[in-house]
Amino acid sequence: MHPLLNIAIRAARRAGEVITRGMNRVHRLEIRAKGQNDFVTEIDTQAELAIIEIIRKHYPQHAVLAEESGHSGGKPGQEEEFTWIIDPLDGTTNFLHGFPQFAVSIGIQRRGRMEHGVVYDPLRQELFTASRGEGAQLDGRRIRVSSHVGLERSLIGTGFPYRSNLHWLDAYMAMFKAVTQATAGIRRPGAAALDLAYVAAGRLDAFWEMGLSPWDTAAGTLLITEAGGMVGALNGAEYQQHGHILAGTPKVYAPLLDLLAEHLPESMRA
């Protein structure tokens, strides 16, 4: 195992311990609203600090991009060789309601290219990992995207627009209707990093969502490509670790891209 991945796993497990301990006192947590339907708790902050502490101990020269604390580290005025992209608790709203679907996500980027990724589910203690060129694993066992062909009988994951993305709600609902009519069903568990990991493991055949951030997708996209899947933007362009994402097994990805394209608003087509 690559040393960077080993440290990422250690950091994800440490954050997972912070999260599971926090579940026993959810009703007493300090909660702050970052925006509409977007919350942060002291558990998010503590888990993020735990991750960054481990990174700084082993790689003090590396840069960090974290959901709660933003960008830190690296050398001012110089291109960053390594950047750790962190979501300490993806699925905070689920966590606050005791809905058991949330995860820690850590991606490691080298000169702008994802090299290592970890998504850790602290409740199920499932550890999804990937390193570029070495495949994707779940608890040390190799995983692959599903072999499903076509939209019929496929199971698709998604995330509803929220925060500043509500202006896309009408377009999204048109997509939702079209996908519902063409597939076996849609699931919206509420933690994009874990949804992407499920695509990599073949539990979902594809996934799409609008308006995501780098910490939502950094680790998950590498998991999918290393598991044999495809990742792109909803307009067919290369996905740049932010914005509107489509991911899936190759023979579901292509027809789903065509189906969603029929309902893209003009602002997304560029």
N, C-alpha and C positions, 0 to 999 in steps of 0.2 A: 504493500500500500504506500502511496506517495505520502511523504511527511506532511505536506500541506493538507491533504485530505484527512489524515489522522488527527491533526489539530482541529480541523473543522468539525469532525465527529465528536471530539472531546468537548468542544464549545457548545455544540448542539445539545448534547446530553446534559451538560451543566444547566443550560437554559431550560431544558425540559424539567429538571428537578425544581427550578424556581417556579415554573408554571404549575406543576402538579401540587406543590405545597400551597400555592396561592388559591387553589380551588376550594380549600377548606374555609376560606375567609372572603369569598367573593362579595358577600353582602356588606362587608366592612371596607371594601377597597375604595380608594380615591379614584374617581373617574372624571376625565376631562374630555369635552367634545372638541375635536379638531375641525369638524364640519358636520354637515347634515348626514346622519347615520354613520358617523366615523368617530370612533372613540379610542382613547388611550388610557391605560390604567397604570398604576405603579408597578404591576407585574410586567407589563411590556417594558417599562424602563429598567427594572431590575434584571430581567432576562437579557436585555441588550447590553447592559453594563457587564454582566457575567461573561457574555461572548467576547466583548471587546477586551476585557481584562486578560483572557486567555490568549487572544491574538497578540496583544501588546507584549505579553511575556515572552512569546516565542518569535514574533516577527514585528519588532517595534518600528521598523522602517516602512511597513506596508500602509497603504491608505485604506480607509474604511468608509463605506457609504451605507448608513443605517437608517431605517425608517424613522426612528424617533429623534436621533441626535444629528442626522445629516452627515455631511462629509467631514472627515478629519484625517490627520496624518499625512504621510507622503512628504515630499520635498517641494517647498514653494518654488514655482517657476519652472519646474521640471516635469516631464511626462512621467506619470506613475506606472511603474512596471507591474505591480500587483495591487489590486483593489478587492477588498472583501465586501460583498453586497449582502446585507443582513436584514431579514425580517424576524425579529425575536418572537413574535406571536402573531402568525397569520391566522385570522379568524377571531379577532378580539370580541366581536359581538357574540359569536357562538360561545366563547369562553365565559362571558358575563352571564349568559343564560343557562349555563351548564349543558349546552348542546355539544356533544362529544366529537367535534370535528374542528381541529385546529392543529397548527404545526409550527415548528421552527424551520426557517429556510436560510441557508448560508451558501452563497456562490462565490467562487474565487476567479477573478478575471486577471489575465496577464496581457498587458498591452492591448486592451480592448476586446480580447477573445476569452470566452468562458473556458476554463480548464478543469475545474472541480466543482462539484455540487453536492449538497446534503439537504435532504428534507427529512425531518424527524417528527414522528407522531408520538408525543410523550405518554398518551393514554394507552395506546395499543403497543407502545414500545417498538414500533416499526421504523427501521432506519433505511431510507433510500439513498444510495450514493452513486456517483458517477465521476470518472476521470476521462478526459478527452483521449479517444483511441483505445480505451480499455473496457468499454461497455458500461452498463448500468446494473446495479445490484439492489436487492432487497434482503436485508439481514445476511449479507454475504453470498446470496444465491443469485445467479444471473437472471435478469428479467428481460422480456421482449414485449413490444407493443402487440396488440391482438392481430390475428390473421384475418379478421373480418373483412368482407368484400362488399362495398356498396352501402347505401344508407338504410336499406330495408333491414329491420331487426337489429340495427346498431343502437348502442346506448351512448348518449352524448352528454357531456358535462357543460355547464355554463355558469356565468355569474351575472346577476342583474345589474344594470347601471345604478350607481348611487353617487353620493358626494356631488362633484361638479359635472357629472356625466348624465344628469337627468334629462338634458336637452336631447339626448339620443334615445329616449325611452320609446317613442313611437316607432322609430326604425327597428329598435331591438324587439319590440313586441311583434312586428311583422316577421322578423327572422324567427322568433320563438314559435309562432304559429306554423310557419313553413316547415321548420325542423320537426315539430311535433307531428305533423301530418305525414312526414316522410320516413320517420324512424320508429324504433320500438319504444323510445322514451327519452326524456331529458331529466337530468339530476342537477340540483343547485345546492351543494352542501355548504358553501360559504367560505371556503379557504382555497384560494387559487393555487397556491404552492402544492397543496395536497392533491387537488384535482389533477394537476399536471403530472404528479408522481403516479397517480392512478392510471393515467393514459400510458405512461411508460411501463407500468406493470400489467397492462392489458385489461384492467378493470373497467375502464371507459374506452370507447373506440375513438373519441375525439373530444375536443373542448374548445369553446370560444368565449371571449369576453372583451368588453370595451374599456378603454381608459385605465389600463394597469400601469404599475410603476416597476422600476427595475428590481426592487426587493421582492415583488410578487412572483417574478418569473425567472430570475437569474439561474437558480439551481434547477428548477423544473424543466426549463427548455433543454438544458444539457442532458438531463435524465432521459428525455424523450428522444433526442437525436442519437444518443448512445444506445438506446434500446431499439433503434431501427425506425423511428417515427419521423414525422415532418413537422416543422414549425415555420409559420410565416405570419405576415400581417393580413388583415381581412381584405385588403385590396390586392393581394397577391404579391406584394413586395416582400423584401427581406424584413424579418422582425428585428427591431433594434433595442430590445429589452425595455420597451415602454410603449404604451398605446394600445392598439387593438390587435388581439392575438387569435390565431387559429392553430391548433395542434392536433395531430392524430396519426393513426396508422395510415400508411400511404393510400390504400384503396378506399378509405373513407374520407380522408383529407380532401382529395381532389373533387369528388362530387359535392361535398359539403361546402367547399369554397365557392363552387359555381352556384349553389343554392343561395348562400348568404349574399353573394354579389348582386343578386336581383333586388335586394332590399337595402343596399348600402346608400346612405345619404350622400349627396354630392360632395360634401366636405371631407368624406372619408376616401373618396375615389382617387384623390391626388397622391 
